[in-house]
Amino acid sequence: MDMRWVYAVLLVLSPGILYGIALLVAAIVSAYYRRPCPACGKRGLKWVNGLRATVLINGRRSADYWDYYDCERCGVHFKLHHGEWSIEERAA
């Protein structure tokens, strides 16, 4: 009779346990898997910061975004804006 309670508790907690395992695996994979750098081609591009904004275009509101990336391999800083990469100069 005691084992039925253990099985019932495991059955109730199993979605939470599986969700925790999935989060752990995703965190480990994302720490080691990087996007390829547009400059050197090696996988070392790390997302640093992003900006989401609303801008006025011809009097109408529109969403806009900028994402900033650093390459851990070659040290170049990039800005991604509307799918186009540009090299960013950073002040020291």
PDB file of N, CA, C and O in Angstrom:
ATOM      1  N   MET A   1       0.820  -1.198   0.000  1.00  0.00           N
ATOM      2  CA  MET A   1       0.000   0.000   0.000  1.00  0.00           C
ATOM      3  C   MET A   1       0.857   1.253   0.000  1.00  0.00           C
ATOM      4  O   MET A   1       0.439   2.274  -0.547  1.00  0.00           O
ATOM      5  N   ASP A   2       2.032   1.211   0.590  1.00  0.00           N
ATOM      6  CA  ASP A   2       2.902   2.369   0.619  1.00  0.00           C
ATOM      7  C   ASP A   2       3.447   2.699  -0.767  1.00  0.00           C
ATOM      8  O   ASP A   2       3.630   3.871  -1.094  1.00  0.00           O
ATOM      9  N   MET A   3       3.704   1.695  -1.573  1.00  0.00           N
ATOM     10  CA  MET A   3       4.273   1.930  -2.892  1.00  0.00           C
ATOM     11  C   MET A   3       3.287   2.625  -3.831  1.00  0.00           C
ATOM     12  O   MET A   3       3.705   3.312  -4.763  1.00  0.00           O
ATOM     13  N   ARG A   4       1.990   2.457  -3.599  1.00  0.00           N
ATOM     14  CA  ARG A   4       1.016   3.125  -4.441  1.00  0.00           C
ATOM     15  C   ARG A   4       1.093   4.636  -4.270  1.00  0.00           C
ATOM     16  O   ARG A   4       0.915   5.378  -5.236  1.00  0.00           O
ATOM     17  N   TRP A   5       1.353   5.093  -3.062  1.00  0.00           N
ATOM     18  CA  TRP A   5       1.491   6.536  -2.818  1.00  0.00           C
ATOM     19  C   TRP A   5       2.739   7.081  -3.521  1.00  0.00           C
ATOM     20  O   TRP A   5       2.722   8.181  -4.074  1.00  0.00           O
ATOM     21  N   VAL A   6       3.786   6.319  -3.491  1.00  0.00           N
ATOM     22  CA  VAL A   6       5.017   6.748  -4.158  1.00  0.00           C
ATOM     23  C   VAL A   6       4.775   6.856  -5.664  1.00  0.00           C
ATOM     24  O   VAL A   6       5.181   7.837  -6.288  1.00  0.00           O
ATOM     25  N   TYR A   7       4.123   5.866  -6.243  1.00  0.00           N
ATOM     26  CA  TYR A   7       3.828   5.908  -7.668  1.00  0.00           C
ATOM     27  C   TYR A   7       2.887   7.065  -8.001  1.00  0.00           C
ATOM     28  O   TYR A   7       3.060   7.729  -9.023  1.00  0.00           O
ATOM     29  N   ALA A   8       1.907   7.305  -7.156  1.00  0.00           N
ATOM     30  CA  ALA A   8       0.960   8.402  -7.389  1.00  0.00           C
ATOM     31  C   ALA A   8       1.672   9.759  -7.334  1.00  0.00           C
ATOM     32  O   ALA A   8       1.406  10.637  -8.154  1.00  0.00           O
ATOM     33  N   VAL A   9       2.569   9.922  -6.372  1.00  0.00           N
ATOM     34  CA  VAL A   9       3.312  11.183  -6.257  1.00  0.00           C
ATOM     35  C   VAL A   9       4.229  11.365  -7.458  1.00  0.00           C
ATOM     36  O   VAL A   9       4.318  12.464  -8.005  1.00  0.00           O
ATOM     37  N   LEU A  10       4.909  10.309  -7.872  1.00  0.00           N
ATOM     38  CA  LEU A  10       5.774  10.400  -9.047  1.00  0.00           C
ATOM     39  C   LEU A  10       4.974  10.709 -10.314  1.00  0.00           C
ATOM     40  O   LEU A  10       5.444  11.454 -11.174  1.00  0.00           O
ATOM     41  N   LEU A  11       3.791  10.154 -10.433  1.00  0.00           N
ATOM     42  CA  LEU A  11       2.939  10.412 -11.578  1.00  0.00           C
ATOM     43  C   LEU A  11       2.507  11.875 -11.615  1.00  0.00           C
ATOM     44  O   LEU A  11       2.484  12.492 -12.679  1.00  0.00           O
ATOM     45  N   VAL A  12       2.168  12.423 -10.462  1.00  0.00           N
ATOM     46  CA  VAL A  12       1.739  13.823 -10.394  1.00  0.00           C
ATOM     47  C   VAL A  12       2.916  14.769 -10.647  1.00  0.00           C
ATOM     48  O   VAL A  12       2.748  15.798 -11.302  1.00  0.00           O
ATOM     49  N   LEU A  13       4.090  14.437 -10.142  1.00  0.00           N
ATOM     50  CA  LEU A  13       5.252  15.319 -10.274  1.00  0.00           C
ATOM     51  C   LEU A  13       6.034  15.122 -11.573  1.00  0.00           C
ATOM     52  O   LEU A  13       6.908  15.932 -11.883  1.00  0.00           O
ATOM     53  N   SER A  14       5.747  14.082 -12.330  1.00  0.00           N
ATOM     54  CA  SER A  14       6.543  13.778 -13.521  1.00  0.00           C
ATOM     55  C   SER A  14       6.551  14.905 -14.565  1.00  0.00           C
ATOM     56  O   SER A  14       7.609  15.138 -15.151  1.00  0.00           O
ATOM     57  N   PRO A  15       5.450  15.621 -14.840  1.00  0.00           N
ATOM     58  CA  PRO A  15       5.560  16.731 -15.814  1.00  0.00           C
ATOM     59  C   PRO A  15       6.526  17.818 -15.348  1.00  0.00           C
ATOM     60  O   PRO A  15       7.282  18.353 -16.160  1.00  0.00           O
ATOM     61  N   GLY A  16       6.516  18.148 -14.085  1.00  0.00           N
ATOM     62  CA  GLY A  16       7.437  19.155 -13.562  1.00  0.00           C
ATOM     63  C   GLY A  16       8.881  18.691 -13.614  1.00  0.00           C
ATOM     64  O   GLY A  16       9.781  19.473 -13.920  1.00  0.00           O
ATOM     65  N   ILE A  17       9.100  17.424 -13.314  1.00  0.00           N
ATOM     66  CA  ILE A  17      10.456  16.871 -13.357  1.00  0.00           C
ATOM     67  C   ILE A  17      10.976  16.867 -14.794  1.00  0.00           C
ATOM     68  O   ILE A  17      12.122  17.245 -15.038  1.00  0.00           O
ATOM     69  N   LEU A  18      10.140  16.441 -15.748  1.00  0.00           N
ATOM     70  CA  LEU A  18      10.539  16.432 -17.153  1.00  0.00           C
ATOM     71  C   LEU A  18      10.782  17.850 -17.677  1.00  0.00           C
ATOM     72  O   LEU A  18      11.701  18.065 -18.467  1.00  0.00           O
ATOM     73  N   TYR A  19       9.972  18.811 -17.248  1.00  0.00           N
ATOM     74  CA  TYR A  19      10.157  20.202 -17.646  1.00  0.00           C
ATOM     75  C   TYR A  19      11.488  20.732 -17.117  1.00  0.00           C
ATOM     76  O   TYR A  19      12.202  21.433 -17.834  1.00  0.00           O
ATOM     77  N   GLY A  20      11.825  20.408 -15.883  1.00  0.00           N
ATOM     78  CA  GLY A  20      13.101  20.824 -15.314  1.00  0.00           C
ATOM     79  C   GLY A  20      14.285  20.225 -16.055  1.00  0.00           C
ATOM     80  O   GLY A  20      15.284  20.906 -16.287  1.00  0.00           O
ATOM     81  N   ILE A  21      14.179  18.960 -16.426  1.00  0.00           N
ATOM     82  CA  ILE A  21      15.252  18.314 -17.193  1.00  0.00           C
ATOM     83  C   ILE A  21      15.397  18.980 -18.560  1.00  0.00           C
ATOM     84  O   ILE A  21      16.512  19.206 -19.029  1.00  0.00           O
ATOM     85  N   ALA A  22      14.273  19.293 -19.197  1.00  0.00           N
ATOM     86  CA  ALA A  22      14.320  19.949 -20.509  1.00  0.00           C
ATOM     87  C   ALA A  22      14.967  21.332 -20.413  1.00  0.00           C
ATOM     88  O   ALA A  22      15.742  21.712 -21.290  1.00  0.00           O
ATOM     89  N   LEU A  23      14.659  22.080 -19.365  1.00  0.00           N
ATOM     90  CA  LEU A  23      15.281  23.391 -19.171  1.00  0.00           C
ATOM     91  C   LEU A  23      16.777  23.266 -18.949  1.00  0.00           C
ATOM     92  O   LEU A  23      17.554  24.070 -19.465  1.00  0.00           O
ATOM     93  N   LEU A  24      17.179  22.277 -18.194  1.00  0.00           N
ATOM     94  CA  LEU A  24      18.601  22.051 -17.935  1.00  0.00           C
ATOM     95  C   LEU A  24      19.342  21.702 -19.222  1.00  0.00           C
ATOM     96  O   LEU A  24      20.428  22.227 -19.472  1.00  0.00           O
ATOM     97  N   VAL A  25      18.773  20.833 -20.031  1.00  0.00           N
ATOM     98  CA  VAL A  25      19.397  20.456 -21.303  1.00  0.00           C
ATOM     99  C   VAL A  25      19.467  21.663 -22.242  1.00  0.00           C
ATOM    100  O   VAL A  25      20.482  21.864 -22.909  1.00  0.00           O
ATOM    101  N   ALA A  26      18.410  22.464 -22.301  1.00  0.00           N
ATOM    102  CA  ALA A  26      18.405  23.654 -23.161  1.00  0.00           C
ATOM    103  C   ALA A  26      19.457  24.661 -22.716  1.00  0.00           C
ATOM    104  O   ALA A  26      20.110  25.277 -23.558  1.00  0.00           O
ATOM    105  N   ALA A  27      19.632  24.840 -21.421  1.00  0.00           N
ATOM    106  CA  ALA A  27      20.639  25.773 -20.909  1.00  0.00           C
ATOM    107  C   ALA A  27      22.044  25.303 -21.252  1.00  0.00           C
ATOM    108  O   ALA A  27      22.892  26.109 -21.634  1.00  0.00           O
ATOM    109  N   ILE A  28      22.294  24.016 -21.121  1.00  0.00           N
ATOM    110  CA  ILE A  28      23.630  23.483 -21.425  1.00  0.00           C
ATOM    111  C   ILE A  28      23.917  23.591 -22.920  1.00  0.00           C
ATOM    112  O   ILE A  28      25.016  23.983 -23.312  1.00  0.00           O
ATOM    113  N   VAL A  29      22.943  23.249 -23.756  1.00  0.00           N
ATOM    114  CA  VAL A  29      23.147  23.305 -25.208  1.00  0.00           C
ATOM    115  C   VAL A  29      23.347  24.747 -25.663  1.00  0.00           C
ATOM    116  O   VAL A  29      24.236  25.011 -26.472  1.00  0.00           O
ATOM    117  N   SER A  30      22.545  25.686 -25.165  1.00  0.00           N
ATOM    118  CA  SER A  30      22.665  27.074 -25.606  1.00  0.00           C
ATOM    119  C   SER A  30      23.962  27.718 -25.133  1.00  0.00           C
ATOM    120  O   SER A  30      24.420  28.684 -25.742  1.00  0.00           O
ATOM    121  N   ALA A  31      24.555  27.214 -24.076  1.00  0.00           N
ATOM    122  CA  ALA A  31      25.825  27.762 -23.604  1.00  0.00           C
ATOM    123  C   ALA A  31      26.970  27.395 -24.538  1.00  0.00           C
ATOM    124  O   ALA A  31      27.954  28.130 -24.613  1.00  0.00           O
ATOM    125  N   TYR A  32      26.867  26.281 -25.248  1.00  0.00           N
ATOM    126  CA  TYR A  32      27.953  25.827 -26.104  1.00  0.00           C
ATOM    127  C   TYR A  32      27.674  25.979 -27.601  1.00  0.00           C
ATOM    128  O   TYR A  32      28.608  25.937 -28.402  1.00  0.00           O
ATOM    129  N   TYR A  33      26.428  26.152 -27.986  1.00  0.00           N
ATOM    130  CA  TYR A  33      26.086  26.283 -29.399  1.00  0.00           C
ATOM    131  C   TYR A  33      25.920  27.765 -29.718  1.00  0.00           C
ATOM    132  O   TYR A  33      25.049  28.424 -29.149  1.00  0.00           O
ATOM    133  N   ARG A  34      26.725  28.284 -30.601  1.00  0.00           N
ATOM    134  CA  ARG A  34      26.666  29.694 -30.991  1.00  0.00           C
ATOM    135  C   ARG A  34      26.404  29.801 -32.495  1.00  0.00           C
ATOM    136  O   ARG A  34      26.683  28.876 -33.258  1.00  0.00           O
ATOM    137  N   ARG A  35      25.865  30.945 -32.899  1.00  0.00           N
ATOM    138  CA  ARG A  35      25.658  31.220 -34.318  1.00  0.00           C
ATOM    139  C   ARG A  35      27.001  31.475 -34.994  1.00  0.00           C
ATOM    140  O   ARG A  35      27.949  31.900 -34.334  1.00  0.00           O
ATOM    141  N   PRO A  36      27.097  31.223 -36.301  1.00  0.00           N
ATOM    142  CA  PRO A  36      28.346  31.523 -36.999  1.00  0.00           C
ATOM    143  C   PRO A  36      28.530  33.035 -37.164  1.00  0.00           C
ATOM    144  O   PRO A  36      27.572  33.762 -37.427  1.00  0.00           O
ATOM    145  N   CYS A  37      29.750  33.486 -37.008  1.00  0.00           N
ATOM    146  CA  CYS A  37      30.103  34.899 -37.128  1.00  0.00           C
ATOM    147  C   CYS A  37      30.128  35.304 -38.597  1.00  0.00           C
ATOM    148  O   CYS A  37      30.677  34.566 -39.415  1.00  0.00           O
ATOM    149  N   PRO A  38      29.549  36.460 -38.966  1.00  0.00           N
ATOM    150  CA  PRO A  38      29.605  36.916 -40.354  1.00  0.00           C
ATOM    151  C   PRO A  38      31.028  37.273 -40.808  1.00  0.00           C
ATOM    152  O   PRO A  38      31.317  37.229 -42.003  1.00  0.00           O
ATOM    153  N   ALA A  39      31.910  37.623 -39.878  1.00  0.00           N
ATOM    154  CA  ALA A  39      33.267  38.032 -40.245  1.00  0.00           C
ATOM    155  C   ALA A  39      34.209  36.837 -40.395  1.00  0.00           C
ATOM    156  O   ALA A  39      34.850  36.681 -41.434  1.00  0.00           O
ATOM    157  N   CYS A  40      34.295  35.995 -39.365  1.00  0.00           N
ATOM    158  CA  CYS A  40      35.277  34.905 -39.390  1.00  0.00           C
ATOM    159  C   CYS A  40      34.667  33.552 -39.758  1.00  0.00           C
ATOM    160  O   CYS A  40      35.397  32.633 -40.129  1.00  0.00           O
ATOM    161  N   GLY A  41      33.346  33.413 -39.662  1.00  0.00           N
ATOM    162  CA  GLY A  41      32.687  32.166 -40.031  1.00  0.00           C
ATOM    163  C   GLY A  41      32.689  31.098 -38.947  1.00  0.00           C
ATOM    164  O   GLY A  41      32.074  30.046 -39.118  1.00  0.00           O
ATOM    165  N   LYS A  42      33.377  31.354 -37.828  1.00  0.00           N
ATOM    166  CA  LYS A  42      33.414  30.377 -36.737  1.00  0.00           C
ATOM    167  C   LYS A  42      32.208  30.562 -35.837  1.00  0.00           C
ATOM    168  O   LYS A  42      31.624  31.644 -35.778  1.00  0.00           O
ATOM    169  N   ARG A  43      31.836  29.494 -35.134  1.00  0.00           N
ATOM    170  CA  ARG A  43      30.690  29.565 -34.229  1.00  0.00           C
ATOM    171  C   ARG A  43      31.115  30.205 -32.907  1.00  0.00           C
ATOM    172  O   ARG A  43      31.615  29.530 -32.007  1.00  0.00           O
ATOM    173  N   GLY A  44      30.906  31.518 -32.810  1.00  0.00           N
ATOM    174  CA  GLY A  44      31.283  32.219 -31.599  1.00  0.00           C
ATOM    175  C   GLY A  44      30.434  33.445 -31.350  1.00  0.00           C
ATOM    176  O   GLY A  44      30.766  34.254 -30.483  1.00  0.00           O
ATOM    177  N   LEU A  45      29.337  33.607 -32.092  1.00  0.00           N
ATOM    178  CA  LEU A  45      28.511  34.794 -31.984  1.00  0.00           C
ATOM    179  C   LEU A  45      27.599  34.685 -30.768  1.00  0.00           C
ATOM    180  O   LEU A  45      26.803  33.753 -30.653  1.00  0.00           O
ATOM    181  N   LYS A  46      27.729  35.647 -29.869  1.00  0.00           N
ATOM    182  CA  LYS A  46      26.962  35.646 -28.627  1.00  0.00           C
ATOM    183  C   LYS A  46      26.081  36.890 -28.580  1.00  0.00           C
ATOM    184  O   LYS A  46      26.555  38.002 -28.811  1.00  0.00           O
ATOM    185  N   TRP A  47      24.787  36.696 -28.278  1.00  0.00           N
ATOM    186  CA  TRP A  47      23.858  37.817 -28.162  1.00  0.00           C
ATOM    187  C   TRP A  47      24.194  38.596 -26.907  1.00  0.00           C
ATOM    188  O   TRP A  47      24.340  38.016 -25.831  1.00  0.00           O
ATOM    189  N   VAL A  48      24.318  39.924 -27.040  1.00  0.00           N
ATOM    190  CA  VAL A  48      24.701  40.775 -25.921  1.00  0.00           C
ATOM    191  C   VAL A  48      23.525  41.613 -25.432  1.00  0.00           C
ATOM    192  O   VAL A  48      23.262  41.678 -24.231  1.00  0.00           O
ATOM    193  N   ASN A  49      22.817  42.255 -26.361  1.00  0.00           N
ATOM    194  CA  ASN A  49      21.753  43.158 -25.970  1.00  0.00           C
ATOM    195  C   ASN A  49      20.789  43.314 -27.135  1.00  0.00           C
ATOM    196  O   ASN A  49      21.138  43.047 -28.285  1.00  0.00           O
ATOM    197  N   GLY A  50      19.594  43.741 -26.831  1.00  0.00           N
ATOM    198  CA  GLY A  50      18.596  43.974 -27.864  1.00  0.00           C
ATOM    199  C   GLY A  50      17.722  45.151 -27.504  1.00  0.00           C
ATOM    200  O   GLY A  50      17.547  45.473 -26.329  1.00  0.00           O
ATOM    201  N   LEU A  51      17.177  45.789 -28.512  1.00  0.00           N
ATOM    202  CA  LEU A  51      16.321  46.942 -28.303  1.00  0.00           C
ATOM    203  C   LEU A  51      15.082  46.776 -29.162  1.00  0.00           C
ATOM    204  O   LEU A  51      15.184  46.562 -30.370  1.00  0.00           O
ATOM    205  N   ARG A  52      13.938  46.871 -28.560  1.00  0.00           N
ATOM    206  CA  ARG A  52      12.670  46.854 -29.277  1.00  0.00           C
ATOM    207  C   ARG A  52      12.047  48.232 -29.087  1.00  0.00           C
ATOM    208  O   ARG A  52      11.986  48.746 -27.971  1.00  0.00           O
ATOM    209  N   ALA A  53      11.588  48.823 -30.184  1.00  0.00           N
ATOM    210  CA  ALA A  53      11.061  50.185 -30.105  1.00  0.00           C
ATOM    211  C   ALA A  53       9.885  50.341 -31.050  1.00  0.00           C
ATOM    212  O   ALA A  53       9.657  49.519 -31.938  1.00  0.00           O
ATOM    213  N   THR A  54       9.156  51.403 -30.838  1.00  0.00           N
ATOM    214  CA  THR A  54       8.085  51.792 -31.741  1.00  0.00           C
ATOM    215  C   THR A  54       8.511  53.097 -32.399  1.00  0.00           C
ATOM    216  O   THR A  54       8.819  54.071 -31.711  1.00  0.00           O
ATOM    217  N   VAL A  55       8.528  53.119 -33.717  1.00  0.00           N
ATOM    218  CA  VAL A  55       8.945  54.305 -34.462  1.00  0.00           C
ATOM    219  C   VAL A  55       7.778  54.793 -35.315  1.00  0.00           C
ATOM    220  O   VAL A  55       6.857  54.038 -35.627  1.00  0.00           O
ATOM    221  N   LEU A  56       7.837  56.065 -35.682  1.00  0.00           N
ATOM    222  CA  LEU A  56       6.820  56.645 -36.555  1.00  0.00           C
ATOM    223  C   LEU A  56       7.326  56.660 -37.984  1.00  0.00           C
ATOM    224  O   LEU A  56       8.383  57.224 -38.266  1.00  0.00           O
ATOM    225  N   ILE A  57       6.578  56.045 -38.889  1.00  0.00           N
ATOM    226  CA  ILE A  57       6.898  56.047 -40.308  1.00  0.00           C
ATOM    227  C   ILE A  57       5.671  56.569 -41.039  1.00  0.00           C
ATOM    228  O   ILE A  57       4.616  55.935 -41.038  1.00  0.00           O
ATOM    229  N   ASN A  58       5.820  57.726 -41.658  1.00  0.00           N
ATOM    230  CA  ASN A  58       4.706  58.397 -42.350  1.00  0.00           C
ATOM    231  C   ASN A  58       3.508  58.590 -41.424  1.00  0.00           C
ATOM    232  O   ASN A  58       2.362  58.422 -41.843  1.00  0.00           O
ATOM    233  N   GLY A  59       3.766  58.937 -40.191  1.00  0.00           N
ATOM    234  CA  GLY A  59       2.699  59.209 -39.231  1.00  0.00           C
ATOM    235  C   GLY A  59       2.056  57.972 -38.623  1.00  0.00           C
ATOM    236  O   GLY A  59       1.102  58.092 -37.854  1.00  0.00           O
ATOM    237  N   ARG A  60       2.553  56.794 -38.948  1.00  0.00           N
ATOM    238  CA  ARG A  60       1.989  55.552 -38.399  1.00  0.00           C
ATOM    239  C   ARG A  60       3.033  54.864 -37.542  1.00  0.00           C
ATOM    240  O   ARG A  60       4.226  54.900 -37.843  1.00  0.00           O
ATOM    241  N   ARG A  61       2.574  54.241 -36.480  1.00  0.00           N
ATOM    242  CA  ARG A  61       3.479  53.527 -35.580  1.00  0.00           C
ATOM    243  C   ARG A  61       3.873  52.187 -36.179  1.00  0.00           C
ATOM    244  O   ARG A  61       3.060  51.488 -36.783  1.00  0.00           O
ATOM    245  N   SER A  62       5.145  51.850 -35.992  1.00  0.00           N
ATOM    246  CA  SER A  62       5.665  50.591 -36.510  1.00  0.00           C
ATOM    247  C   SER A  62       6.694  50.049 -35.523  1.00  0.00           C
ATOM    248  O   SER A  62       7.392  50.815 -34.858  1.00  0.00           O
ATOM    249  N   ALA A  63       6.781  48.742 -35.434  1.00  0.00           N
ATOM    250  CA  ALA A  63       7.754  48.116 -34.537  1.00  0.00           C
ATOM    251  C   ALA A  63       9.125  48.085 -35.209  1.00  0.00           C
ATOM    252  O   ALA A  63       9.230  47.889 -36.420  1.00  0.00           O
ATOM    253  N   ASP A  64      10.158  48.278 -34.422  1.00  0.00           N
ATOM    254  CA  ASP A  64      11.520  48.226 -34.918  1.00  0.00           C
ATOM    255  C   ASP A  64      12.376  47.518 -33.878  1.00  0.00           C
ATOM    256  O   ASP A  64      12.011  47.453 -32.704  1.00  0.00           O
ATOM    257  N   TYR A  65      13.511  46.989 -34.308  1.00  0.00           N
ATOM    258  CA  TYR A  65      14.369  46.259 -33.380  1.00  0.00           C
ATOM    259  C   TYR A  65      15.823  46.382 -33.802  1.00  0.00           C
ATOM    260  O   TYR A  65      16.124  46.599 -34.976  1.00  0.00           O
ATOM    261  N   TRP A  66      16.711  46.245 -32.848  1.00  0.00           N
ATOM    262  CA  TRP A  66      18.150  46.148 -33.050  1.00  0.00           C
ATOM    263  C   TRP A  66      18.651  45.091 -32.085  1.00  0.00           C
ATOM    264  O   TRP A  66      18.250  45.071 -30.922  1.00  0.00           O
ATOM    265  N   ASP A  67      19.517  44.222 -32.552  1.00  0.00           N
ATOM    266  CA  ASP A  67      20.157  43.230 -31.685  1.00  0.00           C
ATOM    267  C   ASP A  67      21.661  43.391 -31.820  1.00  0.00           C
ATOM    268  O   ASP A  67      22.183  43.604 -32.914  1.00  0.00           O
ATOM    269  N   TYR A  68      22.345  43.285 -30.699  1.00  0.00           N
ATOM    270  CA  TYR A  68      23.794  43.435 -30.681  1.00  0.00           C
ATOM    271  C   TYR A  68      24.440  42.105 -30.321  1.00  0.00           C
ATOM    272  O   TYR A  68      24.003  41.416 -29.400  1.00  0.00           O
ATOM    273  N   TYR A  69      25.488  41.755 -31.063  1.00  0.00           N
ATOM    274  CA  TYR A  69      26.198  40.487 -30.887  1.00  0.00           C
ATOM    275  C   TYR A  69      27.693  40.747 -30.788  1.00  0.00           C
ATOM    276  O   TYR A  69      28.206  41.702 -31.371  1.00  0.00           O
ATOM    277  N   ASP A  70      28.387  39.895 -30.049  1.00  0.00           N
ATOM    278  CA  ASP A  70      29.843  39.900 -29.983  1.00  0.00           C
ATOM    279  C   ASP A  70      30.335  38.530 -30.425  1.00  0.00           C
ATOM    280  O   ASP A  70      29.769  37.505 -30.043  1.00  0.00           O
ATOM    281  N   CYS A  71      31.393  38.517 -31.233  1.00  0.00           N
ATOM    282  CA  CYS A  71      32.008  37.255 -31.615  1.00  0.00           C
ATOM    283  C   CYS A  71      33.084  36.928 -30.588  1.00  0.00           C
ATOM    284  O   CYS A  71      34.015  37.707 -30.384  1.00  0.00           O
ATOM    285  N   GLU A  72      32.953  35.783 -29.948  1.00  0.00           N
ATOM    286  CA  GLU A  72      33.931  35.369 -28.944  1.00  0.00           C
ATOM    287  C   GLU A  72      35.217  34.869 -29.580  1.00  0.00           C
ATOM    288  O   GLU A  72      36.228  34.738 -28.889  1.00  0.00           O
ATOM    289  N   ARG A  73      35.205  34.583 -30.887  1.00  0.00           N
ATOM    290  CA  ARG A  73      36.385  34.055 -31.573  1.00  0.00           C
ATOM    291  C   ARG A  73      37.284  35.168 -32.114  1.00  0.00           C
ATOM    292  O   ARG A  73      38.495  35.152 -31.899  1.00  0.00           O
ATOM    293  N   CYS A  74      36.681  36.144 -32.825  1.00  0.00           N
ATOM    294  CA  CYS A  74      37.499  37.191 -33.450  1.00  0.00           C
ATOM    295  C   CYS A  74      37.367  38.550 -32.768  1.00  0.00           C
ATOM    296  O   CYS A  74      38.140  39.459 -33.071  1.00  0.00           O
ATOM    297  N   GLY A  75      36.405  38.712 -31.853  1.00  0.00           N
ATOM    298  CA  GLY A  75      36.277  39.940 -31.081  1.00  0.00           C
ATOM    299  C   GLY A  75      35.550  41.077 -31.768  1.00  0.00           C
ATOM    300  O   GLY A  75      35.565  42.197 -31.256  1.00  0.00           O
ATOM    301  N   VAL A  76      34.916  40.841 -32.903  1.00  0.00           N
ATOM    302  CA  VAL A  76      34.199  41.887 -33.628  1.00  0.00           C
ATOM    303  C   VAL A  76      32.799  42.045 -33.026  1.00  0.00           C
ATOM    304  O   VAL A  76      32.176  41.067 -32.614  1.00  0.00           O
ATOM    305  N   HIS A  77      32.315  43.295 -32.982  1.00  0.00           N
ATOM    306  CA  HIS A  77      30.981  43.602 -32.453  1.00  0.00           C
ATOM    307  C   HIS A  77      30.044  43.881 -33.625  1.00  0.00           C
ATOM    308  O   HIS A  77      30.395  44.627 -34.540  1.00  0.00           O
ATOM    309  N   PHE A  78      28.855  43.285 -33.597  1.00  0.00           N
ATOM    310  CA  PHE A  78      27.900  43.408 -34.691  1.00  0.00           C
ATOM    311  C   PHE A  78      26.570  43.954 -34.208  1.00  0.00           C
ATOM    312  O   PHE A  78      26.200  43.822 -33.041  1.00  0.00           O
ATOM    313  N   LYS A  79      25.860  44.577 -35.150  1.00  0.00           N
ATOM    314  CA  LYS A  79      24.474  44.996 -34.929  1.00  0.00           C
ATOM    315  C   LYS A  79      23.638  44.320 -36.007  1.00  0.00           C
ATOM    316  O   LYS A  79      23.988  44.361 -37.186  1.00  0.00           O
ATOM    317  N   LEU A  80      22.542  43.704 -35.606  1.00  0.00           N
ATOM    318  CA  LEU A  80      21.596  43.081 -36.532  1.00  0.00           C
ATOM    319  C   LEU A  80      20.346  43.944 -36.569  1.00  0.00           C
ATOM    320  O   LEU A  80      19.666  44.110 -35.556  1.00  0.00           O
ATOM    321  N   HIS A  81      20.045  44.495 -37.744  1.00  0.00           N
ATOM    322  CA  HIS A  81      18.877  45.365 -37.894  1.00  0.00           C
ATOM    323  C   HIS A  81      18.165  44.980 -39.181  1.00  0.00           C
ATOM    324  O   HIS A  81      18.718  45.133 -40.271  1.00  0.00           O
ATOM    325  N   HIS A  82      16.950  44.487 -39.060  1.00  0.00           N
ATOM    326  CA  HIS A  82      16.137  44.033 -40.198  1.00  0.00           C
ATOM    327  C   HIS A  82      16.870  42.994 -41.045  1.00  0.00           C
ATOM    328  O   HIS A  82      16.811  43.032 -42.274  1.00  0.00           O
ATOM    329  N   GLY A  83      17.563  42.064 -40.380  1.00  0.00           N
ATOM    330  CA  GLY A  83      18.224  40.975 -41.073  1.00  0.00           C
ATOM    331  C   GLY A  83      19.559  41.334 -41.704  1.00  0.00           C
ATOM    332  O   GLY A  83      20.163  40.493 -42.370  1.00  0.00           O
ATOM    333  N   GLU A  84      20.035  42.558 -41.513  1.00  0.00           N
ATOM    334  CA  GLU A  84      21.313  42.974 -42.085  1.00  0.00           C
ATOM    335  C   GLU A  84      22.330  43.183 -40.977  1.00  0.00           C
ATOM    336  O   GLU A  84      22.054  43.855 -39.984  1.00  0.00           O
ATOM    337  N   TRP A  85      23.520  42.594 -41.157  1.00  0.00           N
ATOM    338  CA  TRP A  85      24.594  42.718 -40.185  1.00  0.00           C
ATOM    339  C   TRP A  85      25.443  43.947 -40.492  1.00  0.00           C
ATOM    340  O   TRP A  85      25.746  44.226 -41.652  1.00  0.00           O
ATOM    341  N   SER A  86      25.822  44.674 -39.455  1.00  0.00           N
ATOM    342  CA  SER A  86      26.783  45.772 -39.606  1.00  0.00           C
ATOM    343  C   SER A  86      27.752  45.717 -38.438  1.00  0.00           C
ATOM    344  O   SER A  86      27.403  45.316 -37.328  1.00  0.00           O
ATOM    345  N   ILE A  87      28.989  46.134 -38.724  1.00  0.00           N
ATOM    346  CA  ILE A  87      30.019  46.119 -37.674  1.00  0.00           C
ATOM    347  C   ILE A  87      29.852  47.372 -36.827  1.00  0.00           C
ATOM    348  O   ILE A  87      29.740  48.481 -37.349  1.00  0.00           O
ATOM    349  N   GLU A  88      29.838  47.181 -35.524  1.00  0.00           N
ATOM    350  CA  GLU A  88      29.667  48.263 -34.566  1.00  0.00           C
ATOM    351  C   GLU A  88      30.993  48.635 -33.944  1.00  0.00           C
ATOM    352  O   GLU A  88      31.751  47.761 -33.522  1.00  0.00           O
ATOM    353  N   GLU A  89      31.280  49.909 -33.884  1.00  0.00           N
ATOM    354  CA  GLU A  89      32.461  50.390 -33.159  1.00  0.00           C
ATOM    355  C   GLU A  89      32.027  50.675 -31.733  1.00  0.00           C
ATOM    356  O   GLU A  89      31.012  51.333 -31.507  1.00  0.00           O
ATOM    357  N   ARG A  90      32.788  50.184 -30.780  1.00  0.00           N
ATOM    358  CA  ARG A  90      32.462  50.401 -29.362  1.00  0.00           C
ATOM    359  C   ARG A  90      33.522  51.251 -28.711  1.00  0.00           C
ATOM    360  O   ARG A  90      34.715  51.055 -28.944  1.00  0.00           O
ATOM    361  N   ALA A  91      33.098  52.190 -27.901  1.00  0.00           N
ATOM    362  CA  ALA A  91      34.045  53.025 -27.160  1.00  0.00           C
ATOM    363  C   ALA A  91      34.584  52.224 -25.970  1.00  0.00           C
ATOM    364  O   ALA A  91      33.848  51.484 -25.318  1.00  0.00           O
ATOM    365  N   ALA A  92      35.846  52.385 -25.710  1.00  0.00           N
ATOM    366  CA  ALA A  92      36.469  51.619 -24.616  1.00  0.00           C
ATOM    367  C   ALA A  92      36.143  52.201 -23.266  1.00  0.00           C
ATOM    368  O   ALA A  92      36.587  51.677 -22.244  1.00  0.00           O
TER     369      ALA A  92
END
